[in-house]
């Protein structure tokens, strides 16, 4: 599949999860087979005001390509200015967030709130497309709530405004992340568009990825929470589509990748803050192991890299069969 002039190698991308899909995680997932990655959502207003935190979120230096910068906002002019500014960080494309359900985003007219004003949403896409010389994509939900499922309409307006691809998360804003996922609406979006459509929602392994692709007839897939502590899911999905056998890495290998991810976090951020953030990432890597509850408790108390080493030692001792 191509997004504009960008050729993609693989079957699934990493979703732009705020507070999760940082630069380190994106690099690791790309190495593990993610066809492209999308940075954490970034405030267009913050970018236009020169906010340092926003700049850090947009940084793609060293990131395995292709990589997108994702912006949120509610004003076409501000979004266009932010998109131009984002180009200085060399993203391969710009993604517009129309799906974030968080009150601090949607409550200010951005994210999923744009689905309540499709005309303004289309104006934003048009303004950003005119402002940059890279492809512009859009990530949306199926609607605000069950009474206002309008992703097919919004997607068509975005396509007309110049969007190069559309990602649809198969839930409403009202649902947040609760089941079920509405794959039928994603299929309807696909049936109405000429540009690529990417399906997102409860893709957790190779089997579910292939089933969802068949149900929706989508061009591509996007993985979110299933990649937390499990960047290997992209290798599995790629192998499944190619009809190859896939065995998950040994626990030693998994922990090797985890520790490399955390070291990258420490390189890219304030080391103290990165170690505190590593608590959640380390806990995700412990999912499904024996003594998982005790290991997660230990993860919540991480204060230095040596703590992570000790957690790995305990996990390996309690799960020798996974070496």
Protein Blocks (a to p, Z undefined) as FASTA:
>chain_A
ZZhjaccedjbdcdddehklgmklmmmmmmnopabdcdddddfklmmnopaklmmmmpmg
hiacddddddddjbfklmmmmmmmmmmnopabdcddfkbfbfklmmnopajllmmmmmlm
mmmmmmmmmmpccdcdddddfbfblmlccklmmmmmmmmnopabdcddfbdfklomaccd
dfklmmmmmmmpmbdcddeehiabfklmmmmmmmnopabdcdfklmgopamlmmmmmmmm
nopacddddfklmmmmmmmmmmmmmmmmcfklmmmmmmmmmmmmmgoiahklmmmmmmmm
gcbfklmmmmmmmmmmmmmmlZZ
